[in-house]
Amino acid sequence: MKKWSDEVDNKKRFSNRVENYVKYRPSYPKKAIDFLYDELSFAPNSMIADVGSGTGIFTKLLLDRESQVYSVEPNQEMREAAESSLENYKNFTSISGSAENTTLPEKSVDFIVSAQAFHWFDLQITKQEFKRILKANGKVVLIWNNRLTEESEFSVAYENLLKQYANDYNEVNHQNIGHREFNSFFSKEGYKTFTCPNYQLFNFEQLKGRLLSSSYSPTSGDQNYEMIMEKLQEIFNLYNENGKVTFQYNTEIYYGDV
């Protein structure tokens, strides 16, 4: 699989974006979490590893269902943000680890989840690590909020903006991961999917923060920063309705054995 940058760089890509990530990244709809607990047998007593857990957005949803969660994150700044916001949960354990080396004991978890992170992993090494830490019959669940790019004139314009001015958007876009990668990662029994809608509403400052939360967005001082902000304002001015624009998503879940 093509590597977009070296491993250390990938693990530090969000270090200067934590505040915007916490404020402006979407959570996940109740329907998606209900699916995990109603259909995939997640339970309050489940031991779950949330791998690539970032600032704890998905971890919190599992903690709220009283599951025991190991929140595994290699980026110190993101991990500390999760620890700060989730420290009062008794069922929360923060782990300095990665998908390739979770540091968890063998056969220790019932489920592994990865929300918005799987495309950063070394898939071959990760598969062996996931097999090592899963209990018998344990499942891997991969989740993305997949931003829809052709649902409106705004979404088309925003996508074109990223393609033109974002640093390495085309290379690191999670949609570069697809059936071929899933098919090789999951066991020979294959994988199943579940999809439901999600959305966010933004004023301009929120839209700006959402853009800056992305690893591919130029930051202040970068070559394209002033231009992308100017174009973002133009797009917002053109397409906002009553001072808001909408990000529409499909929340996509891929699950199976490894």
N, C-alpha and C positions, 0 to 999 in steps of 0.2 A: 504494500500500500504506500502511496506517495506521502512523504513527510513534508509538511509545509515549512517547518523550522525545527531547530533542534529541540530535544526533550526539555532541557532546562528552560529555554525561552517559552515554550508552550505553558509551562507551569507558572510562569511569572507574567503572562500576558495581561492579566486582569488586576495586577497589583495597584495600578494607579487609577482604577475605575470602580473601586469598591463602593464608594458613596453613591454614585449614580446607579450602580447595579442594585444596591439595596432599595433605592427609592423608586426605580423606574422599570425594572424587569417584571414581567407578568408572573403572577402565581398560576395555579392550576385549578381548573374548575372542579366543583364538588362531584360532578358526574364522573370525572376521571378517577377520583379517589374512591368513590363508591364502587366503581368497577373493580378496583383492586381488592377491596374488602368483601364485596358481595360475590364476585365471580372467581377471583384467584386465591381466595382463602387467606388473605392477610387478616391478622387478628391482633387484639390487644397484647397477647403474649408472644407475638412473632418477634424473632430476632432479625432485624433488617440492617443491611449495610447500604447506606446511601453513598455511592462512590462518585467522587467528583462533586461533592455536595455544595461547594461554593459558599455562599453566604447563608445557606440553610433554608432557602425558600421552600424546597420540597420536603426537607427534613421536618420542618415545623408541621406540615400537614399530616405526616405520619405520627409525630409526637402527640398531636391533638387527638389522634385515634388511640392513644395509649400504647402503641407499639414501642418496643425497645429498639433504639436506633443508634448504630455506629455511624457517625458522620465523618467520612474519610475524604480529606482534602489536602493536597500538597501545597497550595498557595497560602502562605502565612497570613497575609492581610485578609483574604477572604475567610479563612478559618477563624481568625480572631473576631471578625464581624459576626459570624455564626455563634461563637461562644458567648459574645456579649448579649446577643438577643435571645439566646435559648438557654442561658445558664440556670434558669429556674425550673427547667424540666428535669425531673429525677430520672426519666427514661432516656436521657440524652448523654451520649459519650462522644467526645470529639477526638478524632484520630489524625495525627500527622502522618499521612500515607498517600499512596497513589493507586491507580487501578492496577498497575503492574506490580506493586508491592504494598498491599493494604496493611500489612503487619498483623492482621487478625489471625487467630488460631485456625487450624484445620477443622473442617466440618463444624463451624461455629454459627452459621447464619442460615435462616430459613429462606430468605429472599435477598437478592441484590437488586437495587434500583440505581439507575443513573439518569438524572434529569438534565438535559441540555449539555451533556458532557462527553458522551460516548465517542463522538467524532474526534476528540483529542487523544484518544488512547492508542497505544500500540496494541493492535487487536490480537495478534498471536500470543504475546506474553500475557495480556489481560485474560484471555480465554483460559489459560492454564491456571492463573491465579484465582479466577472465579470458580473453577472446578475444585480447586484446593479448599476454599473456605466455605463452599456450600454444603449443607447437610444433604443426605440422600433425598431425592425428589425435589430439591430446591429449585427455584425458578429465578431467571434473570429478566428484569423488566426495564426496558429502555424507553424514555419519555422525551418528547420535544414539544414545545410550543412552536409550531411551524407557521411563520408569518406568511399570510397569503399575499401574493404579489400581483394578482390580476383582478382583484375583486372590485376595484374602484379606480377612478382616474388618479386619486391620491396615491393609492398603493403602487400603481404603475410608475408614477413619477418618483416616488421614494426609492423604489427598486433601481430605477435608472440612475438616480443620484449616487447610490452606493456603488454601482458598477463603474461609474465614471470617476468618483473622487475618493472612495474608501480605499485604504492602503492595500490590503490583500484579500478583499471580500470574496473575489471569485475563487481563491485558493482555499480559504478556510470555511466557507459556507457549509453548514452541516448537511445540506442537501446533496453534497458530494458523496455522502454515505447512502447506500441503497441496497437493493435486493442481493447483489453479489456479496457485499460485505456481511449482511445479516445471515445469508445462507451459509457462509463459511464459518461464522462465529457460533451460531446456534447448532445444536446437535442434528443428526441426520433426520430426526423427526420434524425438523423445521421450526417455524415460529408462526404465531398468530398476531393479529393486530386489532386495535380498538381506536376509534377516533370520535372526538366530540368537539364542538366549537368553543372558542374562547375569544376575548377581545379586551382592548384597553382604549380609553378615551384620553386625549392629551390636549392641553393648551400648548402654546409654543415653547414655554420654558420646560415643560414636561417632555415634549417631543425632542427638544435639544438634549435633555438628560438621557432619554432613551437611546438616542444615537450614540452619545458619548459613553454609554455603558458597554458598547460593543467593542470587542478587541481590535476590530479592523478600522475603527473610526479614527481619523486624525485627531490629535489633541493639540492644545494651544502651543504654538511654536512650530508645529509641523507644516510642511510645505503646502498642503491642501486645506489646512484648517479654516482659514478665512473664507476661502471659496466655497467650501461645503456648507459653512454656516450661512453665507449669503444666499446660496441656492436653496437651503432648507427653509429660510424665511420666505423666499419667493413661493415655494411650493405650498407652505402653510397659508400664506396670504391668498393664494389662488383657490385652495380647496377646502378651507375650514368652513364648518357650518356652526354658526353661533359661537365662534371662538374655539371650536374643538375639531380635531381630526381623529379618526378611528384606525387603530391597528386591529385587523381581523386575523385570527389564528385558527388552525386546526390543532388541537392537542392530540398528538399521535402516540400510541403506546404499542411497543413491539415486545412480545414476551415468549418465553420458551425455556427449554433445557439447554445446557451447554455440554 
